[in-house]
Amino acid sequence: MMNRYFALLVIGAVLIAGCNRQPPPRSTTEFVENPMLLEAAMVRCGQDRAQSRYDAECINARAAAERIQVQAEAERQADLEKQSERKRNELRRTQAAAAEARRRARMAEENRKEAEYLAQFGEKPPAATADETDEAAGNLPVAVIPEADAPDQSEPPAETLGSDLEAVREEMRRRAEEGSN
């Protein structure tokens, strides 16, 4: 009977000793995985900072909060980098479109000047080829290869060439006078 009491006494002492023992402090990983535990620990640790300064669980909670903050900052930086890359690509496309528009405007001005120049001689500007029409429509330019020395059917007779030459000289004199005024 004494052995029985002794055994019960030992079991009771172990149970009482086990109840007084505090659970081990939660790890940083546990706090990172469970934000509610982290929040509760941060509130508890924030109430009495002097006493909880060296508490293992409070130290782990602060480390977990810092780790979460670093992860959030890294994600924010990655997001900002994506936005920046997208904006750079949009700017490049805009600049390319503006350069293409300037090139087309320059080509149109050159064509207009050529047509004006040819009009002085009574010639019509060459008709736009399919390639030039494609370029005006926004397709890539294609080199226009002139036909091999085909006689021009729109060439005026030789007797009118002298009068055309005189008209060109007269126009040049007029422009020179306008430029000096």
C-alpha positions as CSV (number, residue, x, y, z in Angstrom):
1,M,0.0,0.0,0.0
2,M,2.8,2.3,0.7
3,N,4.2,1.7,-2.7
4,R,0.9,2.8,-4.1
5,Y,0.9,6.0,-2.2
6,F,4.4,6.6,-3.1
7,A,3.7,6.0,-6.8
8,L,0.7,8.4,-6.7
9,L,2.8,11.0,-4.9
10,V,5.5,10.8,-7.5
11,I,2.9,11.0,-10.3
12,G,1.2,14.0,-8.6
13,A,4.6,15.7,-8.2
14,V,5.4,15.2,-11.9
15,L,2.0,16.5,-12.9
16,I,2.3,19.6,-10.7
17,A,5.9,20.2,-11.9
18,G,4.7,19.9,-15.5
19,C,1.9,22.3,-15.0
20,N,4.2,25.0,-13.6
21,R,6.5,24.7,-16.6
22,Q,5.9,27.4,-19.2
23,P,5.7,26.4,-22.9
24,P,8.8,27.1,-24.9
25,P,8.8,30.5,-26.6
26,R,7.3,30.7,-30.1
27,S,9.8,30.9,-32.9
28,T,10.2,33.6,-35.5
29,T,8.9,31.3,-38.2
30,E,5.7,30.6,-36.2
31,F,5.1,34.3,-35.9
32,V,5.7,34.9,-39.6
33,E,3.3,32.1,-40.5
34,N,0.6,33.2,-38.1
35,P,0.0,37.0,-38.1
36,M,-2.6,36.8,-35.3
37,L,0.0,35.3,-32.9
38,L,2.5,38.0,-34.0
39,E,0.0,40.8,-33.4
40,A,-1.0,39.4,-29.9
41,A,2.7,39.0,-28.9
42,M,3.5,42.5,-30.2
43,V,0.7,44.0,-28.1
44,R,1.8,42.0,-25.0
45,C,5.4,43.0,-25.5
46,G,4.5,46.6,-26.1
47,Q,2.7,47.0,-22.8
48,D,5.7,46.6,-20.6
49,R,8.8,47.2,-22.7
50,A,11.3,47.2,-19.9
51,Q,10.2,43.7,-18.7
52,S,9.8,42.2,-22.1
53,R,13.0,43.6,-23.6
54,Y,14.9,40.4,-23.1
55,D,11.9,38.0,-23.2
56,A,12.7,35.3,-25.9
57,E,9.2,35.4,-27.3
58,C,9.2,39.2,-27.6
59,I,12.6,39.1,-29.3
60,N,11.3,36.5,-31.8
61,A,8.1,38.5,-32.4
62,R,10.2,41.7,-33.2
63,A,12.4,39.7,-35.5
64,A,9.4,38.2,-37.3
65,A,7.9,41.7,-37.7
66,E,11.2,42.9,-39.2
67,R,11.3,40.0,-41.5
68,I,7.8,40.6,-42.7
69,Q,8.6,44.3,-43.3
70,V,11.7,43.4,-45.3
71,Q,9.7,41.0,-47.5
72,A,7.0,43.7,-48.0
73,E,9.7,46.2,-49.0
74,A,11.2,43.7,-51.5
75,E,7.8,43.1,-53.0
76,R,7.2,46.8,-53.3
77,Q,10.6,47.4,-54.9
78,A,9.9,44.6,-57.5
79,D,6.5,46.1,-58.2
80,L,8.0,49.6,-58.7
81,E,10.7,48.1,-61.0
82,K,8.0,46.4,-63.1
83,Q,6.1,49.7,-63.3
84,S,9.3,51.5,-64.3
85,E,10.1,49.0,-67.0
86,R,6.6,49.3,-68.4
87,K,6.9,53.1,-68.4
88,R,10.3,52.9,-70.2
89,N,8.8,50.7,-72.8
90,E,5.9,53.0,-73.4
91,L,8.3,56.0,-73.7
92,R,10.4,54.1,-76.2
93,R,7.3,53.3,-78.3
94,T,6.1,56.9,-78.1
95,Q,9.6,58.1,-79.2
96,A,9.7,55.7,-82.0
97,A,6.2,56.7,-83.2
98,A,7.2,60.4,-83.0
99,A,10.4,59.7,-85.0
100,E,8.4,57.8,-87.6
101,A,5.9,60.8,-87.8
102,R,8.8,63.2,-88.3
103,R,10.3,61.0,-91.0
104,R,7.0,60.8,-92.8
105,A,6.5,64.6,-92.5
106,R,10.0,65.1,-93.9
107,M,9.3,62.7,-96.8
108,A,6.0,64.5,-97.6
109,E,7.8,67.8,-97.6
110,E,10.4,66.5,-99.9
111,N,7.8,65.1,-102.2
112,R,5.9,68.5,-102.1
113,K,9.1,70.4,-103.0
114,E,9.9,68.0,-105.8
115,A,6.4,68.4,-107.2
116,E,6.7,72.2,-107.0
117,Y,10.1,72.0,-108.7
118,L,8.8,69.8,-111.5
119,A,5.8,72.0,-111.9
120,Q,8.1,74.9,-112.9
121,F,9.0,72.8,-116.0
122,G,5.4,71.9,-116.8
123,E,6.0,68.3,-115.7
124,K,3.7,66.3,-113.5
125,P,5.3,64.6,-110.5
126,P,5.7,60.8,-110.9
127,A,2.6,58.9,-109.8
128,A,2.9,57.2,-106.4
129,T,3.8,53.6,-106.8
130,A,2.2,50.8,-104.8
131,D,5.4,50.7,-102.7
132,E,5.0,54.4,-101.8
133,T,1.3,54.0,-101.1
134,D,2.2,51.1,-98.7
135,E,4.7,53.4,-97.0
136,A,2.1,56.2,-96.6
137,A,-0.3,53.6,-95.1
138,G,2.2,52.8,-92.4
139,N,4.0,49.8,-93.9
140,L,7.7,49.6,-94.0
141,P,9.3,51.4,-96.9
142,V,10.3,49.4,-99.9
143,A,13.0,50.6,-102.3
144,V,11.6,51.9,-105.6
145,I,13.7,50.7,-108.5
146,P,13.4,52.9,-111.7
147,E,12.7,51.2,-114.9
148,A,15.6,50.7,-117.3
149,D,15.9,53.8,-119.5
150,A,12.3,53.8,-120.7
151,P,11.6,56.7,-122.9
152,D,9.4,59.3,-121.2
153,Q,6.2,59.7,-123.1
154,S,5.4,63.0,-121.4
155,E,8.6,64.8,-122.7
156,P,7.7,68.0,-124.6
157,P,8.9,68.5,-128.2
158,A,12.3,70.1,-128.7
159,E,11.0,73.5,-129.9
160,T,9.2,74.1,-126.5
161,L,12.3,73.3,-124.5
162,G,13.8,76.7,-125.3
163,S,10.8,78.6,-124.0
164,D,10.7,76.4,-120.9
165,L,14.4,77.2,-120.3
166,E,13.6,80.9,-120.6
167,A,10.7,80.5,-118.1
168,V,13.0,78.9,-115.6
169,R,15.5,81.7,-116.0
170,E,12.8,84.2,-115.5
171,E,11.6,82.5,-112.3
172,M,15.1,82.3,-110.9
173,R,15.5,86.1,-111.5
174,R,12.2,86.8,-109.8
175,R,13.2,84.7,-106.8
176,A,16.6,86.4,-106.6
177,E,14.9,89.8,-106.5
178,E,12.5,88.7,-103.8
179,G,15.4,87.3,-101.7
180,S,17.3,90.6,-102.0
181,N,14.3,92.7,-100.8
